[in-house]
Amino acid sequence: MRNPKIRGLIAAGATLAAVTASAQVAPTPTPRPVIAPVTRPPGGPGGVDWAAAVGGLRQSGGGNSPVGRGLNQAAVDKTQLPILLPADPDLMGGARIYSFGDYYSITANLPGARVSLTGTAQTMPLPATSKLNLPNIGPEQLVVQRTVDGQLASFVRYGVLYTAELRCDAPSDTRCRTETYVRSLVAKSTVVVMGKAARLAAGLGA
């Protein structure tokens, strides 16, 4: 480039761009909301309220209930928290459990639909949009939400976060279009089952 004026203009422009860039201040990131942990009653490892869970076990007769007899016993024994089941032998008859210690998932089939039940000790606050009042149990922070193909209910009991999910094959299935079925599933979830790991944590022995 032979024209000195053009070279001067380009140099000046580059210098101005550099100064402008250095003067820019990075935007202040928006602080993320701090989520406080769930306030749990005194309990054992993982924040589980074992005293209340043992009460639920005895009240529901979970140790002798036919509801959980079809579950794989090795997976039940591996689960380190109270397993919560709906008092529905027909639904639980062919159910399968998958345990990862502090988390479990149970699947069961219905005509044209599937049910998934989970439990985990890793809880977080749920918005108290609705409450499910059951005798001797108290508020459960129940939240019901519509999913792509069904309904999902989440609630806390014994310091454990439980979910009950219903998924339907047909979008027109009324069981998945309304909250009625999944709410009834939560209302029936009163049977407490404990395997070896949970019984040890609860102080009941193996």
VEXMARFI-879784 format. One record per residue (C-alpha): residue in three letters; x negated, y negated, z negated; residue number from 1. Coordinates in Angstrom, 2 decimals, always signed. Example, Ala and Ser with C-alpha at 12.3 -4.5 7.8 and 13.67 -1.06 7.14 Angstrom:
% residues 2
[atom "ALA",[-12.30,+4.50,-7.80],1]
[atom "SER",[-13.67,+1.06,-7.14],2]
This chain:
% residues 206
[atom "MET",[+0.00,+0.00,+0.00],1]
[atom "ARG",[-1.71,-3.17,+1.22],2]
[atom "ASN",[+0.60,-5.96,+0.05],3]
[atom "PRO",[-0.65,-7.14,-3.35],4]
[atom "LYS",[+2.70,-8.73,-4.21],5]
[atom "ILE",[+4.55,-5.46,-3.74],6]
[atom "ARG",[+1.92,-3.66,-5.85],7]
[atom "GLY",[+2.37,-6.28,-8.56],8]
[atom "LEU",[+6.15,-5.92,-8.56],9]
[atom "ILE",[+5.94,-2.13,-8.84],10]
[atom "ALA",[+3.44,-2.37,-11.70],11]
[atom "ALA",[+5.58,-4.93,-13.51],12]
[atom "GLY",[+8.66,-2.75,-13.07],13]
[atom "ALA",[+6.87,+0.30,-14.45],14]
[atom "THR",[+5.63,-1.70,-17.45],15]
[atom "LEU",[+9.15,-3.04,-18.16],16]
[atom "ALA",[+10.62,+0.47,-17.93],17]
[atom "ALA",[+8.03,+1.80,-20.37],18]
[atom "VAL",[+8.69,-1.02,-22.84],19]
[atom "THR",[+12.46,-0.50,-22.60],20]
[atom "ALA",[+12.13,+3.24,-23.13],21]
[atom "SER",[+9.92,+2.77,-26.18],22]
[atom "ALA",[+12.38,+0.26,-27.63],23]
[atom "GLN",[+15.31,+2.63,-27.41],24]
[atom "VAL",[+16.35,+4.12,-30.73],25]
[atom "ALA",[+17.56,+7.70,-30.80],26]
[atom "PRO",[+21.23,+7.90,-31.78],27]
[atom "THR",[+21.87,+8.88,-35.37],28]
[atom "PRO",[+23.28,+12.43,-35.43],29]
[atom "THR",[+26.75,+12.80,-36.87],30]
[atom "PRO",[+26.40,+14.53,-40.23],31]
[atom "ARG",[+28.10,+17.92,-40.40],32]
[atom "PRO",[+30.75,+18.38,-43.06],33]
[atom "VAL",[+29.55,+20.23,-46.11],34]
[atom "ILE",[+31.68,+23.29,-46.79],35]
[atom "ALA",[+31.75,+24.20,-50.43],36]
[atom "PRO",[+31.77,+27.89,-51.32],37]
[atom "VAL",[+34.91,+29.53,-52.60],38]
[atom "THR",[+35.30,+29.15,-56.35],39]
[atom "ARG",[+35.23,+32.70,-57.59],40]
[atom "PRO",[+36.02,+34.05,-61.02],41]
[atom "PRO",[+33.19,+35.75,-62.89],42]
[atom "GLY",[+32.40,+39.01,-61.16],43]
[atom "GLY",[+29.71,+41.34,-60.00],44]
[atom "PRO",[+27.35,+41.30,-57.03],45]
[atom "GLY",[+28.54,+39.47,-53.94],46]
[atom "GLY",[+30.99,+37.32,-55.90],47]
[atom "VAL",[+33.61,+40.07,-56.06],48]
[atom "ASP",[+35.98,+39.83,-59.03],49]
[atom "TRP",[+35.59,+43.46,-60.02],50]
[atom "ALA",[+37.79,+43.19,-63.10],51]
[atom "ALA",[+40.75,+42.06,-60.99],52]
[atom "ALA",[+39.93,+44.63,-58.30],53]
[atom "VAL",[+39.92,+47.45,-60.87],54]
[atom "GLY",[+43.28,+46.18,-62.09],55]
[atom "GLY",[+44.56,+46.34,-58.53],56]
[atom "LEU",[+43.14,+49.84,-58.13],57]
[atom "ARG",[+44.96,+51.11,-61.20],58]
[atom "GLN",[+48.17,+49.25,-60.46],59]
[atom "SER",[+48.39,+50.51,-56.89],60]
[atom "GLY",[+47.25,+54.04,-57.67],61]
[atom "GLY",[+44.64,+53.64,-54.94],62]
[atom "GLY",[+42.58,+56.50,-56.26],63]
[atom "ASN",[+45.45,+58.91,-55.65],64]
[atom "SER",[+47.36,+57.10,-52.91],65]
[atom "PRO",[+48.00,+59.08,-49.72],66]
[atom "VAL",[+47.48,+55.90,-47.71],67]
[atom "GLY",[+43.70,+56.09,-47.60],68]
[atom "ARG",[+43.22,+59.85,-47.57],69]
[atom "GLY",[+42.68,+60.02,-43.81],70]
[atom "LEU",[+39.77,+57.57,-43.85],71]
[atom "ASN",[+36.24,+58.88,-43.43],72]
[atom "GLN",[+35.02,+59.39,-46.99],73]
[atom "ALA",[+31.36,+58.74,-46.16],74]
[atom "ALA",[+32.27,+55.30,-44.79],75]
[atom "VAL",[+34.50,+54.59,-47.78],76]
[atom "ASP",[+31.69,+55.55,-50.19],77]
[atom "LYS",[+29.29,+53.25,-48.32],78]
[atom "THR",[+31.54,+50.20,-48.66],79]
[atom "GLN",[+30.33,+47.90,-51.44],80]
[atom "LEU",[+33.61,+46.06,-51.97],81]
[atom "PRO",[+37.25,+46.94,-52.68],82]
[atom "ILE",[+39.03,+48.19,-49.56],83]
[atom "LEU",[+42.52,+46.76,-49.23],84]
[atom "LEU",[+45.13,+48.80,-47.34],85]
[atom "PRO",[+48.79,+48.25,-46.46],86]
[atom "ALA",[+51.17,+50.63,-48.22],87]
[atom "ASP",[+52.20,+52.16,-44.90],88]
[atom "PRO",[+51.28,+55.86,-44.56],89]
[atom "ASP",[+52.56,+56.01,-40.97],90]
[atom "LEU",[+50.27,+53.17,-39.87],91]
[atom "MET",[+47.26,+54.42,-41.79],92]
[atom "GLY",[+47.68,+58.07,-40.81],93]
[atom "GLY",[+45.33,+57.86,-37.83],94]
[atom "ALA",[+43.27,+54.88,-38.95],95]
[atom "ARG",[+39.49,+54.77,-38.61],96]
[atom "ILE",[+37.04,+52.87,-40.82],97]
[atom "TYR",[+33.65,+51.44,-39.87],98]
[atom "SER",[+31.53,+50.32,-42.81],99]
[atom "PHE",[+28.42,+48.13,-42.93],100]
[atom "GLY",[+28.10,+48.00,-46.69],101]
[atom "ASP",[+29.35,+44.50,-47.52],102]
[atom "TYR",[+31.68,+44.45,-44.51],103]
[atom "TYR",[+34.20,+46.97,-43.19],104]
[atom "SER",[+36.65,+47.21,-40.31],105]
[atom "ILE",[+39.64,+49.52,-40.05],106]
[atom "THR",[+41.51,+50.12,-36.80],107]
[atom "ALA",[+44.92,+51.71,-36.33],108]
[atom "ASN",[+47.19,+52.16,-33.32],109]
[atom "LEU",[+50.84,+51.33,-32.87],110]
[atom "PRO",[+52.99,+51.94,-29.77],111]
[atom "GLY",[+51.84,+49.17,-27.43],112]
[atom "ALA",[+49.71,+47.46,-30.07],113]
[atom "ARG",[+46.66,+47.76,-32.31],114]
[atom "VAL",[+45.97,+46.68,-35.86],115]
[atom "SER",[+42.57,+45.67,-37.22],116]
[atom "LEU",[+41.89,+45.21,-40.94],117]
[atom "THR",[+38.61,+43.78,-42.21],118]
[atom "GLY",[+37.02,+42.82,-45.49],119]
[atom "THR",[+33.83,+40.92,-46.28],120]
[atom "ALA",[+32.25,+39.39,-49.35],121]
[atom "GLN",[+30.92,+36.49,-47.26],122]
[atom "THR",[+33.80,+34.06,-47.78],123]
[atom "MET",[+34.43,+30.41,-47.03],124]
[atom "PRO",[+37.30,+28.09,-47.96],125]
[atom "LEU",[+40.46,+28.58,-45.94],126]
[atom "PRO",[+42.87,+25.66,-45.48],127]
[atom "ALA",[+45.82,+26.17,-47.77],128]
[atom "THR",[+48.38,+25.78,-45.00],129]
[atom "SER",[+50.64,+28.43,-46.50],130]
[atom "LYS",[+50.66,+30.64,-49.52],131]
[atom "LEU",[+51.83,+34.19,-49.94],132]
[atom "ASN",[+53.11,+34.68,-53.45],133]
[atom "LEU",[+52.97,+38.25,-54.69],134]
[atom "PRO",[+53.61,+39.38,-58.27],135]
[atom "ASN",[+50.48,+39.45,-60.46],136]
[atom "ILE",[+48.23,+38.42,-57.58],137]
[atom "GLY",[+48.60,+34.65,-57.19],138]
[atom "PRO",[+47.79,+32.32,-54.31],139]
[atom "GLU",[+45.72,+33.89,-51.56],140]
[atom "GLN",[+44.81,+30.96,-49.27],141]
[atom "LEU",[+46.80,+32.67,-46.52],142]
[atom "VAL",[+46.24,+31.33,-43.00],143]
[atom "VAL",[+48.09,+32.75,-39.99],144]
[atom "GLN",[+47.08,+31.79,-36.48],145]
[atom "ARG",[+48.08,+32.74,-32.96],146]
[atom "THR",[+45.43,+34.45,-30.84],147]
[atom "VAL",[+45.30,+35.12,-27.11],148]
[atom "ASP",[+47.11,+38.43,-27.43],149]
[atom "GLY",[+48.49,+38.52,-30.96],150]
[atom "GLN",[+48.42,+37.17,-34.50],151]
[atom "LEU",[+45.61,+36.91,-37.06],152]
[atom "ALA",[+46.09,+36.48,-40.81],153]
[atom "SER",[+43.24,+35.65,-43.20],154]
[atom "PHE",[+43.45,+35.55,-46.97],155]
[atom "VAL",[+41.26,+35.81,-50.07],156]
[atom "ARG",[+41.80,+38.28,-52.88],157]
[atom "TYR",[+39.38,+39.54,-55.55],158]
[atom "GLY",[+36.79,+37.08,-54.15],159]
[atom "VAL",[+36.86,+38.96,-50.84],160]
[atom "LEU",[+37.93,+37.57,-47.46],161]
[atom "TYR",[+40.39,+39.96,-45.81],162]
[atom "THR",[+41.93,+39.75,-42.36],163]
[atom "ALA",[+44.80,+41.54,-40.67],164]
[atom "GLU",[+44.98,+41.22,-36.90],165]
[atom "LEU",[+47.69,+42.43,-34.53],166]
[atom "ARG",[+47.04,+42.68,-30.80],167]
[atom "CYS",[+49.73,+43.62,-28.28],168]
[atom "ASP",[+49.48,+45.04,-24.77],169]
[atom "ALA",[+52.43,+43.02,-23.47],170]
[atom "PRO",[+52.46,+39.21,-23.86],171]
[atom "SER",[+56.24,+39.37,-24.33],172]
[atom "ASP",[+56.00,+41.68,-27.36],173]
[atom "THR",[+57.89,+39.92,-30.15],174]
[atom "ARG",[+55.58,+41.41,-32.78],175]
[atom "CYS",[+52.78,+39.23,-31.42],176]
[atom "ARG",[+54.81,+36.20,-30.43],177]
[atom "THR",[+55.90,+35.51,-34.01],178]
[atom "GLU",[+54.22,+35.75,-37.44],179]
[atom "THR",[+56.79,+38.14,-38.89],180]
[atom "TYR",[+54.93,+41.41,-38.39],181]
[atom "VAL",[+51.47,+40.23,-39.43],182]
[atom "ARG",[+52.93,+38.53,-42.51],183]
[atom "SER",[+54.69,+41.74,-43.48],184]
[atom "LEU",[+51.39,+43.57,-42.97],185]
[atom "VAL",[+49.66,+41.23,-45.41],186]
[atom "ALA",[+52.53,+41.51,-47.89],187]
[atom "LYS",[+52.19,+45.31,-47.83],188]
[atom "SER",[+48.40,+45.16,-48.34],189]
[atom "THR",[+48.46,+46.08,-52.00],190]
[atom "VAL",[+46.65,+49.43,-52.12],191]
[atom "VAL",[+43.07,+49.15,-53.42],192]
[atom "VAL",[+40.60,+51.91,-52.58],193]
[atom "MET",[+37.04,+52.14,-53.90],194]
[atom "GLY",[+34.30,+54.49,-52.81],195]
[atom "LYS",[+31.12,+55.36,-54.68],196]
[atom "ALA",[+29.28,+52.10,-53.99],197]
[atom "ALA",[+32.24,+49.96,-55.05],198]
[atom "ARG",[+32.93,+52.03,-58.13],199]
[atom "LEU",[+29.31,+51.69,-59.24],200]
[atom "ALA",[+29.43,+47.92,-58.72],201]
[atom "ALA",[+32.68,+47.77,-60.69],202]
[atom "GLY",[+31.15,+49.72,-63.59],203]
[atom "LEU",[+33.41,+52.75,-63.09],204]
[atom "GLY",[+30.63,+55.17,-62.24],205]
[atom "ALA",[+30.49,+57.31,-59.13],206]
